[in-house]
Amino acid sequence: MSVEKPIFTDPTVLELNQKYRTQWALHSAEALLGWDLEVNMPPSGSLSRGVVMAEISLMTQKHMAEIYPLLDETRVGDLNDYELGVVRILKRKQKYYTRIPPSLLERRDRVAAEASVVWREARQKSDFKMFLPYLEKNIEIKKEEAEKLGYEKHPYDALLDQYDEGLTVKDMDQMFSKLTSALKTILTKVRKENSRFVKDSPLVEKNYEVDSMKKVNKKIIDLLGMPKERFRMDISTHPFEENMSRDDVRITTRYEGTDFKSALFSTIHESGHAIYELQLNEKLQYTPIGVSVSNGFHESQSRFWENVIGRSREFVSLIRPALTENLAFVSSYDDEQLYFYFNEVRPGKIRVEADELTYNFHTALRYQLEKKVIGGEIKASELPELWNETMEEYLGVKPANDAEGLLQDVHWSHGSFGYFPTYTLGNIISGMIWHNIRKEISLEDRVREGDFEPIKKWLYEKIHRWGAAFSPQELAKRALGEPINPDHLIEYLKWKFE
């Protein structure tokens, strides 16, 4: 019997991994508290929760200082790919925690915890003025963070890099320019030809019982093979995925009582995130690289499962029994009608409900505003008006109120500036995955039969098993054969909609 070779053999890297376990534990506790804040915590708990989150960040910063001497001694000449990844990730953490002072960490986490609760109420009341003071604080914190971290050309570069290593304004300007131009052409053609994709479906206005839709979503996560002993699903204002470890992965969804595909695809989308976490290489657990490589790659998994798999004709047929069993009104519609309802092209105001052709206009809008506000070109108070103007320019629609506009997303309450562009990166990488996986697997056959294991295995071998061993661009080259670029997403959208 052959003995499997260990991933880590270098004595210094082994010691670094051992020391890092404390930091991993702190992150796990922080993740659990973050999940609880969104799902269970009463609103008045925000102040004390902010203190707790800030203290954990300070503990993490102090603990990192204990690793630096050993990290500085590490010789990289003879390290394997995984070991080099450990050193790379720890060096990135070293840069962050040595440049960001404890006072800024404390302020960042305290304000974010308070802001997230205020955002929830402001969104409910559609009152931007209620949220504005907290938004201004978060923007100032992020500007300060960018200055401390340093950048070559634009302060927003420092924030983009926190979510996708090496990502810059120049990169995103080029990708958005190419992508939005192509999307406008496809969208114009689809509208001009009066395609079935642009026909309004009566299902958009159909009301459903929340308990019935919960049963549908339960069937969906069973079909996707989500492991009951390692996974759970709850409800929150804004759907999200969080992991405490690869054996404790959680998602949330939301139910609004109408247009059932919104709840359906929120569940599939977050399950895509969860599959990535559940399939991370077990041998990398508790180490600096036992995480996803980047937000862009993480989003590629959710968008692949949501769009390429979930909105396919084959998936419609697969889930029809679950739909008709729990939503009686669905039985009046055939598979083709459901397919075009799932893929309806309708420029709208809400990002998370956007179709594949218009979604990236929503992220382009947020990218442009974030870039300008972090660069000091505009003020926070100007954002609602600029948001509405840009939405009308990109999609021809204008929010009727703040809840439909700037307050629809939770991200700015968390101070997550630099996050939104990674949604488009995810779409781009999902297009690259679609281009490559079809060379080896018949997606249509596997989905039709509900056999998702070959798809999961392919994703594991190409992406999940590496964790964060490589930078996003390096992983793209190794796993998908080329650097990250929008060509294959454009190819996919033409294939589907034209």
MIBAMI-929507 format. One record per residue: y, x, z negated of N, C-alpha, C in turn. Coordinates in steps of 0.001 Angstrom, whole numbers, plus 500000, padded with zeros to 6 digits. Layout:
# MIBAMI-929507
YXZYXZYXZ;...
This chain:
# MIBAMI-929507
498795500848500000500000500000500000501248500878500000;502152500611500941503381501398501023504371500956499948;505088501914499420506091501629498406507451501499499083;508128500379498827509416500152499462510442501141498933;511179501751499849512163502761499475513348502104498774;513796502654497649514957502073496952516231502243497771;517157501326497610518427501375498332519317502487497796;519359502619496477520228503612495840519390504731495218;519696505969495608518973507124495057519907508187494493;521141508227494956522075509247494482522384509023493001;522220510034492154522412509871490705523812509375490332;524834509878491002526198509461490675526427508005491044;525934507586492200526084506193492614525300505275491677;524126505699491268523350504911490315524123504717489012;524803505760488576525598505665487349526815504769487566;527429504865488744528561503991489059528130502520489037;526978502249489623526468500882489638526222500364488221;525679501241487383525404500844486006526698500529485253;527694501367485439528985501137484778529654499873485313;529419499574486575530073498423487198529543497093486667;528386497064486079527777495809485608528715495049484663;529468495779483847530423495121482949531476494367483754;531947494997484803532957494356485639532382493160486385;531147493288486816530475492158487463530415490971486505;530081491253485242529981490185484245531334489516484021;532395490299483997533738489741483839534092488842485027;533745489295486219534008488482487416533225487182487354;531981487238486902531155486040486809531765485039485832;532261485540484702532909484663483720534179484056484299;534936484858485021536165484392485664535858483304486688;534788483485487455534397482496488457534014481173487806;533284481253486718532881480040486005534099479291485468;535051480030484915536275479413484404537104478809485535;537124479465486679537837478934487837537213477647488334;535882477621488396535170476399488797535472475269487816;535423475570486526535655474560485504537082474023485577;538032474903485897539431474483486011539582473392487062;538866473529488172538985472571489276538148471319489072;537057471424488302536095470324488223536179469545486912;536300470250485782536156469600484476537364469678483553;538179470705483655539191470975482647540257469883482583;540592469398481385541702468442481273543024469135481596;543980468411482154545238469036482618545957469869481566;545937469449480321546673470177479284546048471530478941;544870471786479483544221473070479216544736474203480077;545667473907480987546087474922481957546766476122481310;547574475890480274548297476996479641547343477987478991;546422477474478171545468478371477511544502478984478511;544145478218479558543234478774480574543912479927481301;545205479794481538545941480886482172545913482145481337;546038481987480012545971483142479104544598483789479182;543554482972479174542185483502479244541965484274480547;542377483675481673542182484326482972542950485643483039;544149485646482485544953486864482488544296487955481650;543749487574480493543097488559479633541862489158480300;541141488327481045539973488844481764540402489854482822;541488489552483529541994490504484525542403491819483875;543020491740482719543432492956482011542217493745481530;541191493036481087539944493705480683539303494408481875;539341493740483030538787494339484253539551495603484616;540877495538484531541692496703484856541393497872483912;541259497582482620540951498629481640539570499219481877;538628498355482194537269498857482430537209499729483673;537948499340484725537959500156485941538403501586485649;539326501739484714539825503079484374538710503983483865;537668503395483270536537504180482781535669504696483925;535795504067485087534973504446486245535630505545487071;536946505637487049537664506545487941537207508002487855;537027508588486661536616510000486620535297510254487356;534342509368487150533045509523487830533200509283489331;534015508320489704534243508018491122534876509218491824;535811509866491169536489511020491767535556512209491951;534469512245491183533503513346491278532466513121492377;532395511898492909531330511546493850531462512322495154;530356512937495582530301513660496853529676512729497895;530401512454498958529953511446499924529114512018501058;528985513316501128528311513944502270526894513481502521;526111513266501470524693512942501642524354511499501277;525329510633501200525081509253500794524646508388501970;523788507406501690523388506469502742524444505373502891;524219504437503828525224503422504124525573502566502905;524564502162502149524814501337500970525613502117499925;525251503360499719525939504184498718527386504467499127;527592504704500409528961504887500903529779503614500701;529112502481500846529785501203500623530241501049499185;529405501466498245529772501403496830531035502213496575;531070503429497101532232504298496909533468503681497566;533306503134498775534444502549499487535041501377498709;534199500486498240534683499315497509535351499713496191;534761500659495477535353501099494212536684501813494447;536799502538495551538077503188495879539151502131496152;538756501043496796539706499959497040540153499327495722;539213499135494819539552498597493507540426499571492726;540134500845492865540938501861492181542393501798492656;542566501678493951543915501574494496544635500351493918;543942499226493877544580498001493409544968498103491937;544011498493491098544254498459489659545115499610489144;545257500661489927546166501723489501547597501474489968;547754500635490974549096500351491493549700499056490929;548853498118490521549346496852489982549401496960488459;550589496882487865550711497038486419550115495848485655;549679496072484414549104494985483615550018493775483493;551309493996483383552248492874483234552223491958484453;552050492530485637552001491726486854550680490959486939;549583491593486544548290490910486505548348489703485583;548909489927484397548984488857483398549824487701483924;550962488021484502551854486984485031551214486239486193;550540486970487073549880486365488241548878485299487817;547983485640486884546923484709486498547446483548485662;548418483815484823548978482749483987549686481709484867;550513482182485785551253481259486653550298480490487568;549274481161488087548323480497488987547589479365488290;547169479589487042546458478537486303547363477339486057;548610477593485694549564476505485467549895475795486779;550117476573487820550531476009489109549463475105489717;548204475466489538547132474675490152547080473266489575;547371473133488289547379471810487666548616471022488094;549765471687488153550995471024488615550841470598490073;550221471448490888550001471104492301549208469810492424;548174469667491609547334468483491674548172467209491461;549043467240490446549883466088490160550940465899491251;551517467013491703552539466933492752551948466358494035;550735466757494361550075466229495557549828464736495407;549383464333494233549113462922493988550385462095494120;551498462633493637552781461924493681553572462232494959;553068463136495765553749463581496981555171464049496668;555262464944495678556553465400495177556629466926495220;557177467467496314557269468917496472558175469550495422;559239468861495023560181469430494056559504469749492731;558504468970492363557760469222491135557027470563491206;556545470903492402555746472111492602556599473339492919;557803473118493437558637474206493939558828475365492954;559165475143491673559374476283490772558147477193490648;556967476602490682555739477384490576555444478122491882;555754477468492989555591478126494283556512479334494384;557741479181493930558687480294493959558201481461493112;557632481148491946557093482205491076555938482934491772;555035482168492398553895482783493085554345483666494244;555349483219494973555847484017496100556459485327495609;557238485263494554557842486483494014556777487447493503;555749486888492863554650487724492378553963488424493548;553734487701494632553050488270495788553916489297496512;555204489064496546556099490067497129556052491357496313;556073491198495011556016492358494123554687493087494282;553619492316494382552286492903494566552227493709495855;552780493163496931552781493864498221553531495185498127;554658495185497433555441496412497285554679497453496471;553993497014495437553227497946494604552055498546495384;551383497725496187550216498199496940550622499091498106;551762498788498694552242499578499818551727499054501149;552474499354502204552115498914503553552880499767504540;552411499761505787553067500583506808554182499843507533;553921498582507923554890497887508781555414496584508201;554580495808507538554993494489507075554386494238505698;555169493697504746554614493459503404553405492521503404;553339491639504377552206490711504468550897491451504749;550997492646505356549793493453505615549040493733504324;549776494023503251549147494357501969548360493183501414;548823491969501690548131490778501199546944490423502088;547111490548503405545985490312504324544812491228503994;545118492468503671544088493463503374543258493091502148;543810492320501240543065491927500044541933490963500383;542089490211501458541067489235501850540157489747502964;540714490546503860539920491142504935540371492583505107;539541493475504669539868494903504643540401495402505986;541606495968505955542187496556507155542945495597508043;542928494305507734543589493311508580545109493451508478;545792493329509624547250493468509655547909492326510426;549214492223510272550005491249511028549827491479512527;549797492733512940549610493047514361548297492464514875;547225492611514090545916492063514482545995490550514649;546560489875513644546588488421513674547547487891514732;548640488576514956549555488161516030548826488163517376;548055489215517621547326489331518890546255488249519005;545509488018517923544427487031517971544970485618518108;546003485290517337546580483950517433547212483719518804;547856484738519336548488484603520645547462484249521713;546371484980521734545324484750522735544624483417522508;544334483129521244543563481935520922544363480660521140;545582480614520629546365479381520758546693479074522212;546903480108523020547155479895524444545943479247525114;544752479774524811543524479226525398543263477811524891;543511477574523613543278476250523041544192475199523659;545435475562523922546367474627524557545858474226525940;545299475209526667544779474934528014543586473992527951;542649474264527031541455473414526895541860472015526445;542759471951525463543192470663524923543888469829526000;544722470454526784545420469746527866544415469192528879;543407469996529203542390469560530172541590468380529631;541190468455528379540402467381527771541193466082527756;542486466193527434543330464993527415543563464451528817;543827465342529758544134464935531127542955464205531760;541758464675531474540565464069532058540117462833531283;540868462496530207540549461325529400539096461380528924;538706462546528474537336462786528019536957461867526868;535657461650526695535184460833525579535550461478524242;535829462778524262536210463456523023537552462950522481;538388462386523339539705461924522888539758460406522717;538629459732522855538583458287522632538515458009521133;539335457120520641539326456770519222538041456028518866;537401456456517784536194455784517311536540454824516182;535993453610516215536232452657515108535727453192513771;534816454163513804534244454694512564535286455409511703;536372455850512329537429456516511563538001455581510504;538054454287510824538657453310509910537640452630509004;536365452924509174535325452253508387535348452741506935;535341451793506005535253452122504596533789452289504193;533552453114503193532190453297502682532207453281501162;531065452969500583530895453044499136530634454495498759;531362454980497774531220456383497384529791456693496954;529170455819496203527794456075495748526835456187496926;527083455411497975526234455479499171526422456812499886;527675457278499983527945458558500643527394459717499835;527373459591498530526764460624497689525273460786498027;524618459668498304523199459725498671523011460419500021;523945460165500969523895460858502255524025462356502047;525006462755501257525225464191501023524049464832500307;523406464077499441522196464597498778521114464872499815;520961463957500780519984464166501863520347465387502698;521645465579502932522100466707503746521737468030503094;522035468180501808521742469468501158520231469693501048;519466468597501002518002468747501032517546469241502407;518113468659503472517757469085504824518114470554505061;519237470974504510519668472362504688518885473330503812;518060472786502940517206473638502113517924474312500965;518953473657500405519654474239499275518742474194498046;518486475334497416517516475404496312518026474757495032;517310473757494550517762472991493388517943473850492145;517150474877491997517211475694490788518324476735490818;518997476882491971520043477906492095521371477343492603;521453476043492777522585475437493490522923474089492888;524237473740492865524641472397492462525894471978493221;526114470651493257527274470100493958528016469141493037;529355469273493019530204468410492204531359467891493056;532347467277492402533490466686493091534769467352492595;535700467610493518537004468157493132538062467643494105;539337467877493767540426467446494640540357468139495988;540056469434495976539945470231497195538547470856497222;537714470549498231536364471110498279536375472639498275;535434473245497561535336474703497532533932475121497135;533657476404497288532389477008496847532709478108495857;531885478239494828532059479301493844530687479792493428;530585481093493198529306481623492735529507482449491475;528674482191490501528651483001489299527694484178489468;526691483974490317525735485008490718524999484455491926;524104485248492521523359484723493670522350483661493233;522159483495491942521256482470491428521997481331490742;523311481314490879524129480225490332525303480008491285;525032479222492326526011478984493387526359477499493386;527665477199493424528107475821493284529115475456494373;529051474197494803530045473698495746530616472392495214;531761472005495768532300470674495502532604470007496835;532677468699496801533106467926497950534059466852497439;534567466016498325535417464919497869535132463671498685;535402462512498089535141461227498725536431460414498734;536873460028499921538123459282500037537908457832500433;536650457427500647536333456019500874536440455533502298;536906456390503197537009456005504609536756457230505483;536365456992506757536085458097507691535037459031507090;533780458558507054532745459250506277532466460671506745;532835461015507981532538462372508443533305463422507639;534424463029507046535191463973506242534381464463505048;533781463543504322532932463921503180531682464645503656;531126464206504773529910464816505318530138466281505669;531218466551506425531424467918506896532014468827505819;532669468258504830533062469073503679531813469619502990;530811468780502872529563469186502225528829470239503048;528737470033504355528059471008505210528826472327505215;530152472244505294530998473443505306530788474271504045;530894473638502890530735474388501640529302474871501453;528342474135501986526953474590501936526772475853502765;527526475959503866527481477182504665527945478385503861;529030478205503092529468479264502186528352479603501193;527745478554500638526721478752499611525498479486500151;525113479186501390523953479861501988524178481367502029;525391481782502360525731483211502371525503483810500984;526041483173499959525899483697498595524443483700498143;523727482656498476522322482544498070521439483572498770;521885484020499950521076484967500731521567486410500640;522531486698499781522919488094499617521725488907499132;521649490128499605520529491006499283520347491120497769;519172490705497286518903490706495847519032492103495237;518747493132496028518799494500495514520232494993495297;521186494252495814522586494638495656523261493924494490;522530493015493832523125492240492758523619493144491628;524735492782491049525408493503489949526090494788490411;526093495074491718526738496280492226528039495909492930;528903496878493196530171496575493873530007495976495261;528864496211495925528678495686497283527760494468497319;527423493926496158526587492731496115527399491465496300;528343491515497232529262490404497511529407490270499021;530071489204499462530328489049500890531290490124501364;531224490444502643532025491543503169533506491197503232;533837489918503467535244489538503597535357488027503649;536569487533503479536800486098503609536535485612505024;536880486430506012536639486039507391535172485830507685;534343486775507254532896486627507457532362485455506645;532896485267505426532444484135504614532752482826505328;533958482722505857534345481505506561533534481316507841;533097482399508445532286482283509660530975481556509373;530439481746508175529184481096507824529386479587507651;530461479208506966530715477782506761531065477092508070;531838477749508922532227477126510194531044477072511170;530170478069511104528970478040511941528102476843511574;527849476656510272526997475544509842527696474202510064;528983474140509806529709472887509973529817472480511440;530226473412512299530558473067513681529413473276514658;528900474495514712527858474797515705526582474018515396;526209473960514113525010473219513725525346471752513471;526262471496512526526487470140512039527054469163513042;527844469633513996528447468723514973527666468695516290;526459469228516289525645469237517515524937467892517701;524559467604518935523816466372519223522510466333518444;521875467489518339520582467558517668520703467218516185;521795467657515578521980467370514148522273465887513928;522999465287514873523238463844514800521912463097514725;520984463432515623519670462770515632518904463044514348;519026464261513858518296464661512652518729463860511428;520033463618511290520519462969510066520696461457510209;520423460932511416520585459490511602519824458670510554;518561458982510233517862458186509215518595458146507880;519148459269507456519887459308506180521151458469506255;521794458467507430523021457688507596522738456197507602;521787455764508408521515454326508524520909453752507248;520195454595506502519592454130505252520659453835504191;521754454579504232522760454461503168524094453865503626;524394453964504915525632453404505454525245452405506541;525109451156506155524565450130507059525344450018508359;526653450220508312527477450047509517527166451071510605;526530452187510246526207453229511218525160452743512218;524307451825511806523223451351512682523737450689513949;525010450310513966525602449670515152526014450691516209;525856451976515910526295453042516809525110453902517204;525033454257518505523935455120518945524300456591518729;523358457482519047523551458907518787524751459476519537;524945459042520784526067459554521566527401459135520950;527467457898520501528702457439519863528984458209518581;527937458495517818528102459292516599528520460722516940;527938461272517992528279462640518402529762462753518742;530286461800519501531696461869519874532603461532518696;532117460736517747532869460500516503532947461796515687;531834462509515597531813463775514854532712464831515512;532870464729516826533623465748517566534922465214518157;535405464136517603536619463512518098537796464497518058;538486464633519178539661465495519268540888464629519039;541467464790517867542622463972517498543593464835516682;544660465329517316545634466112516546546094465336515320;545899465937514153546230465253512914547020466130511969;547305465588510807548164466276509848547391467097508823;546098466814508656545320467415507575544375468490508109;544528469696507609543732470837508098542235470616507928;541798470221506730540358470143506462539683469034507254;540470468142507866539899467081508685540079467351510178;540612468522510518540927468829511913539669469086512731;539724468727513994538620468997514914538655470457515348;537618470862516071537481472275516447538598472767517366;539123471884518223540150472313519164541525472454518515;541792471655517491543128471694516891543183472456515572;542034472787515003542014473405513663542859474673513588;542740475529514559543419476823514472544934476729514618;545437475602515101546885475388515076547360475211513628;546515474597512810546851474415511399546944475769510682;546020476651510966546062477961510310547178478826510896;547463478652512194548568479392512804549891478998512154;550063477722511880551262477241511201551420477925509848;550367477913509050550416478499507709550639480007507776;550014480647508754550189482088508936551653482426509230;552259481686510139553643481960510512554584481781509318;554363480732508530555230480473507377555019481510506277;553768481862506018553482482874504995554096484213505370;553929484585506604554462485862507089555980485914506885;556648484808507165558102484779507047558564484736505596;557872483977504755558325483868503371558056485150502597;556946485834502901556654487107502237557573488196502793;557941488095504052558853489061504664560307488822504313;560580487758503558561946487478503124562817486803504167;562215486293505254562996485642506318563390484213505949;562586483570505101562868482194504691562632482056503196;563149480962502618562984480684501193561922479609500987;561376479557499796560353478559499476560885477142499674;562127476922499345562714475580499467562802475104500915;562753476041501857562831475691503278561468475346503875;560402475614503147559057475481503706558695474063504156;558987473016503379558592471679503857559183471315505213;560466471582505391561114471241506669560539472072507809;560343473377507567559770474241508600558325473861508893;557605473471507853556221473008508019556190471817508978;557032470833508705557031469620509522557455469897510955;558449470759511123558909471103512469557819471830513258;557146472780512601556100473551513283554895472684513589;554555471773512666553444470852512906553715470002514145;554960469541514282555318468728515444555272469569516722;555706470822516625555682471715517781554260472012518229;553367472315517277551995472695517609551119471513517999;551257470391517252550285469312517396550896467967517769;552223467900517814552848466645518201552792465576517132;552523465969515885552499465012514779553407465538513672;553894464619512847554801465005511776554366464319510487;554159465085509397553747464479508127554741463431507654;554216462347507099555079461281506599555597461588505202;554913462511504502555304462846503135554779464229502780;555106464709501587554701466054501170553189466194501018;552528465115500587551072465178500402550359465420501726;550909464847502807550343465065504140550785466400504720;551807466974504121552347468227504635551989469404503781;552989470053503247552821471323502563551927471255501327;551827470093500695551053469983499454549571469711499672;549118469655500919547732469261501151546720470315500726;547096471574500703546161472655500373546423473221498985;545366473652498320545456474198496969545880475668496945;545764476365498060545825477832498098547117478426497533;548257477857497874549518478437497414549701478268495911;549044477260495331549120477131493875548364478276493200;547355478791493862546599479940493352547283481270493656;548330481229494475548968482468494910548193483162496011;547380482393496736546497482986497757547209483141499094;548229483975499131548935484268500380548189485378501122;547869485105502397547033486011503166545649485448503396;545363484320502764544042483691502849543888482858504121;544905482073504456544766481132505575544355481783506900;544884482948507277544456483549508550542960483831508613;542335484004507441540890484291507453540078483076507890;540667481881507826539974480708508356539812480832509867;540858481293510525540749481505511975539822482669512283;539891483723511470538924484815511642537499484275511551;537280483365510603535945482776510458535512482028511697;536423481260512278536100480559513522535770481541514637;536547482610514699536326483631515729534953484277515565;534612484653514346533310485300514099532171484310514313;532382483039513980531324482048514227531053481928515725;532104482060516540531904482069517989531091483267518432;531318484405517796530543485611518102529089485435517679;528871484774516542527504484495516084526808483577517076;527486482496517476526917481564518464526519482309519732;527366483205520211527098483965521431525843484814521284;525653485408520117524548486341519919523238485681519506;523301484700518636522066484118518104521293483372519190;521993482818520176521337482062521237520474482942522141;520700484240522068519877485166522843518484485312522235;518350484970520965517090485185520253516454483911519723;517261482867519510516752481637518904517235480439519715;516353479451519914516770478200520537517370477313519454;518694477355519338519355476582518296519052475096518424;519080474598519655518868473170519870517504472730519338;516459473497519641515110473136519182514995473205517665;515543474265517093515429474441515638516166473324514893;517354472971515361518129471927514694517461470575514878;516992470312516085516328469031516366515150468810515419;514437469881515116513264469791514242513606469962512763;514863470235512462515249470461511069514662471734510511;514387472693511379513785473968510987514879475032510926;515504475159509781516650476056509652516298477458509160;515050477666508787514673478972508249514849480115509253;514474479950510540514720481041511499516202481384511641;517063480373511537518508480601511627518980481368510401;518519480950509237518891481640508000518389483081508010;517197483277508518516633484630508571517467485518509485;517882484993510627518711485767511565520024486166510896;520646485210510224521906485494509543521716486517508430;520570486442507747520292487426506698520164488826507275;519374488940508323519115490263508905520384490883509486;521216490059510107522414490586510762523582490793509796;523729489884508829524953489876508019524697489916506517;523919488973506001523835488776504549523251489976503809;522269490638504380521576491695503642522451492912503378;523528493040504131524382494215503982525409494059502876;525625492821502400526669492637501405527984493184501928;528658494008501105529926494610501510529767496096501806;528583496485502272528321497908502541529251498459503616;529612497611504592530488498040505681531802497264505650;532808497808506283534053497067506448533789495912507422;534645494885507435534421493756508347534296494169509815;535171495049510266535107495462511671533824496245511957;533410497083511025532185497861511229530972496942511242;530939495953510362529823495012510355529792494207511648;530952493815512152531004493074513409530391493890514542;530714495176514588530168496039515636528655496173515508;528179496352514273526742496549514059525948495262514242;526475494154513715525717492902513722525901492095514996;527120492161515577527456491286516692527846492041517951;527761493374517898527884494190519090529276494554519542;530313494136518826531681494434519259532656494143518125;533875494659518224534887494341517210535232492857517223;535860492397516169536231490989516058537286490639517110;536969489654517944537915489187518955537612487735519301;538600486988519787538424485539519989537712485124521275;537273486066522089536719485720523400535556484733523323;534624484966522386533430484118522345533701482764521703;534697482667520835535087481352520337535664480529521485;536476481143522311537024480455523482535888480045524423;534933480953524624533755480660525455532994479458524912;532779479425523591532054478328522951532793477001523119;534099477007522895534872475767522984534935475239524418;534991476145525389534935475716526795533573475115527093;532518475775526612531145475295526827530974473898526250;531554473645525118531350472371524444532263471253524968;533526471571525171534499470512525445534834470334526930;534522471338527745534822471193529176533580470789529963;
